[in-house]
Amino acid sequence: MAWDFSTEPEFEAQLEWMREFVREEIWPLETLRLEYDQIRRAFEPLQQEVKERGLWAAHLDPELGGQGFGQVKLGLMHEILGSSLLAPFAFGNQAPDSGNSEILALAGSAEQKERYLHPLLAGDLHSAFSMTEPNAGADPTLLQTRAVRDGDGWVINGHKWFSSNASIADFLIVMAVTDPDARAHQRASMFIVPTDTPGVNILRDVPTMEHPDQEFGKFGGHAEILYEDVRIPAEAILGGEGTGFLLAQARLGPGRIHHCMRWLGVSRRAFDMLCERSLYRYAFGSTLAEKQTVQNWIADSAAEMQAARLMTLHAAWVIDTQGVRAARTEISLIKFYGAKVLHDVIDRALQAHGSLGYSTDLPLEQMYRFARGARFYDGPDEVHRQSVARQVLRGYEAPADGVPSEHVPTRRRAAQEKFAHLLEAVTSND
Ligand SMILES: Cc1cc2nc3c(=O)[nH]c(=O)nc-3n(C[C@H](O)[C@H](O)[C@H](O)COP(=O)(O)OP(=O)(O)OC[C@H]3O[C@@H](n4cnc5c(N)ncnc54)[C@H](O)[C@@H]3O)c2cc1C
């Protein structure tokens, strides 16, 4: 019977190093508002240090230049990196490149790995994942972007948006319908499309709640793209024809859990601010720490964060021990629950800081805007709840006679029959 919550001492030492490194070397850089190119240059020595510690691209197997840590160790690591939006960049596992490298590792040909995966892992190329369309989001079976065979290649036409980092990417992984008459989940395929291919028109980075003043070509932008007669060679397809949904599932499974792991780090940072504030802010005769409402916020946040952490690490453990498919329910559970915990903890910390929390003098308002998006990307809350409910309900069936199985009068009658001899004995006066 193994039920072990401990971390190996060697890995704990690595985690300790990461905590210090992220707090001392990366948090200060956040305040400098560096441009993307400046970030790349500023991070080079940090990335070198991470490589020397054997922590680079930890999400991938060793033969691909990664560390092969498995999801539980990654979870513990991402929890630390998640405390800063910049930290994953220093460790070679920033979204969306990390998820895209998993697709390439899984489905890429030897040539695709050589040309795209290895430079992506080395940090020399950047990528984007282009699936969502203005008219097809939560339900990707509604995708309209088409890839049509033409001679010895493919021609793509379509309209996508929210392709994160596309305006700074070197290549896109595009999901397009290749066989509109096939069954819903076999209609689409994925393609590698270099961003400088004629016909790839990146119209803008859509300003969002997270980046209201988004300018074109910044790290973290979400691009709107028109694919107009984009001609690519036959070998640009990833995996086989019709495998787009399979690959999307393979990418989004671990990708979702990595987001959940990072959210633990964001929540923790907001929680630390909440606790610190409660100890020094004085109002109406006491510090906030002495107000029951604030005590409730602290206790509720601590409990919810602990639950989210255990659920995340448990889902990671199921992936490690039984595979992504077996962890579907666990991943969906933590995707919507983790997003809510993230939001609620930040919201309480922001509230406790009053106008200071609302201002950009603290990172809370930015965290709050970031947290709102977590309820959409990689599937909205409602879709994950629906998926959990469906899977849970598979373990139940409706009573044939329409009487609930816990109906007390019915159970009493059955018990009276089953234990008739016993009842007679215990109720007789002899
Ligand atoms: C910050 C951010 C980054 C993103 N990055 C990428 C990216 O890199 N690449 C990419 O391809 N996409 C990306 N997306 C898009 C993301 O995947 C979509 O937002 C998501 O799939 C939902 O699609 P939609 O926004 O079109 O919402 P819609 O499909 O329009 O859904 C809207 C709402 O309808 C409701 N709804 C939908 N289905 C159900 C249901 N079954 N039951 C009940 N209610 C339901 C939900 O409330 C849902 O929020 C990103 C989004 C965000 C916010």
The ligand as an ORCA input file, in Angstrom:
! r2SCAN-3c Opt
* xyz 0 1
  C      -6.160     33.822    -22.621
  C      -6.614     32.884    -23.714
  C      -5.654     32.221    -24.469
  C      -6.054     31.354    -25.501
  N      -5.103     30.756    -26.292
  C      -5.491     29.980    -27.342
  C      -4.514     29.421    -28.231
  O      -3.305     29.596    -28.075
  N      -4.957     28.703    -29.305
  C      -6.281     28.483    -29.545
  O      -6.606     27.811    -30.526
  N      -7.233     29.001    -28.709
  C      -6.867     29.744    -27.625
  N      -7.813     30.308    -26.785
  C      -9.223     30.106    -27.071
  C      -9.870     29.132    -26.113
  O      -9.454     27.829    -26.370
  C     -11.385     29.345    -26.247
  O     -11.677     30.565    -25.571
  C     -12.205     28.221    -25.647
  O     -12.066     27.043    -26.390
  C     -13.689     28.616    -25.624
  O     -14.119     28.994    -26.887
  P     -14.865     30.395    -27.095
  O     -14.051     31.444    -26.392
  O     -15.134     30.587    -28.525
  O     -16.196     30.265    -26.289
  P     -17.597     29.688    -26.847
  O     -17.365     28.397    -27.551
  O     -18.301     30.772    -27.563
  O     -18.329     29.431    -25.465
  C     -18.871     30.546    -24.739
  C     -19.531     30.064    -23.510
  O     -20.589     29.168    -23.830
  C     -20.806     28.309    -22.726
  N     -20.738     26.917    -23.172
  C     -20.051     26.379    -24.193
  N     -20.217     25.047    -24.230
  C     -21.033     24.723    -23.212
  C     -21.587     23.518    -22.705
  N     -21.293     22.336    -23.271
  N     -22.390     23.588    -21.600
  C     -22.665     24.766    -21.027
  N     -22.184     25.933    -21.448
  C     -21.370     25.925    -22.518
  C     -19.688     28.591    -21.714
  O     -20.153     29.446    -20.707
  C     -18.649     29.281    -22.547
  O     -17.780     30.117    -21.791
  C      -7.438     31.154    -25.735
  C      -8.385     31.808    -24.949
  C      -7.998     32.657    -23.945
  C      -9.049     33.360    -23.125
*
